[in-house]
Amino acid sequence: MPLESDLYAPVKALLEGQGYSVKGEVRGCDVVGLRGGEPPVIVELKRAFSLGLVLQGVDRLALSDAIYLAVGIWPKDMQRVKRLCRRLGLGLMVVGGKRVDVLLDPAPYAPRKNKRRIGRLLGEHARRVGDPNRGGSSTKVPVMTAYRQAALRCAALLARNGPMKVAALRDAGDAPNAGAILRDDVYGWFERVERGIYALTPEGRRGLGRFGWETASP
């Protein structure tokens, strides 16, 4: 792995080739390039990508919008690193020997919203009953999703009443997607005993016990 100081000469040569006057270690900045009356280009050098380098780059944004992070080895998760730099408006360079690869130029971040993911987020929030999960929890208990809640309501009804029709489960369990839940049987809780009629499996009873739904109302 190269030293930080080994990165300076290739970065300096790159900027000078673009008409910048370049000097190192100016008021704490590793590399500063000036060209005419343009805002300064500032490059912070590190052997490897790190949180410290990111914080350094964010701090330099108080001086200029043209801030680059330059590293001597390729980050392991390049896509996520580029996404982070793009969000912060930072440029990114990788220096290898005398070569400098400019992977990202600094630019204002204008995120494109993923309407499909937003819809799923809002839908899950709306359908989930109560607040059954503790945010940030590291427990191994599966997350209680709206889908799992609906499956548990169906399972509780079957445990109480025995085999039932899909339509009855849909209405009594407040589960509009009961048909898909029973058909797909993601958790192994249900079995079809006749056309359109389902019963609870032993695994379903264990699932009710695991989530404390033995006496829960449907």
Secondary structure, 3 states (H helix, E strand, C coil): CCCHHHHHHHHHHHHHCCCCEEEEEECCEEEEEECCCCCCEEEEEECCCCHHHHHHHHHHCCCCCEEEEEECCCCCCHHHHHHHHHHHCCEEEEEECCEEEEEECCCCCCCCCCHHHHHHHHHHHHHCCCCCCCCCCCCCCCCCCHHHHHHHHHHHHHHHHCCEEHHHHHHHCCCCCHHHHHHHCCCCCEEEEECCEEEECHHHHHHHHHCCCCCCCC
